[in-house]
Amino acid sequence: MAAAKTMRVIARTALVLDPAQPPVLPGHPVNLPAAEAVRLIAEGHAEPAGPAAQAETAQ
């Protein structure tokens, strides 16, 4: 079984991805399934994360 593709995005608005967890706040990166990430980008709720955001979260 192939692993699901994920995409790192940066929230533009507060994102409630799981009601049991705190929301992802604007400006914070998050990994999402690719289809969900594309939808949120298209709706203006997130933007693609560049290499700088990925390096920042790796620390």
NORRA-V441595 format. One record per pair of residues at least 24 apart in sequence whose C-alpha atoms are under 10 Angstrom apart, sorted by the first residue. I is the first residue (numbers start at 1). J is the second residue. Records with the same first field share a line. If there is no record, write none. Layout:
BEGIN
I = J / J
END
This chain:
BEGIN
4 = 32 / 33 / 34 / 35
5 = 31 / 32 / 33 / 34 / 35
6 = 30 / 31 / 32 / 33 / 34 / 35 / 36 / 37
7 = 31 / 32 / 33 / 34 / 35 / 36 / 37 / 38 / 48 / 49
8 = 32 / 33 / 34 / 37 / 46 / 47 / 48 / 49 / 50 / 51 / 53 / 54
9 = 34 / 37 / 38 / 40 / 41 / 45 / 46 / 47 / 48 / 49 / 50 / 53 / 54
10 = 37 / 41 / 45 / 46 / 47 / 48 / 49 / 50 / 53
11 = 40 / 41 / 44 / 45 / 46 / 47 / 48 / 49
12 = 40 / 41 / 44 / 45 / 46 / 47
13 = 40 / 44 / 45 / 46
14 = 45 / 46
15 = 40 / 45 / 46
27 = 53
28 = 53 / 57
29 = 53 / 54 / 56 / 57
30 = 54 / 57
END
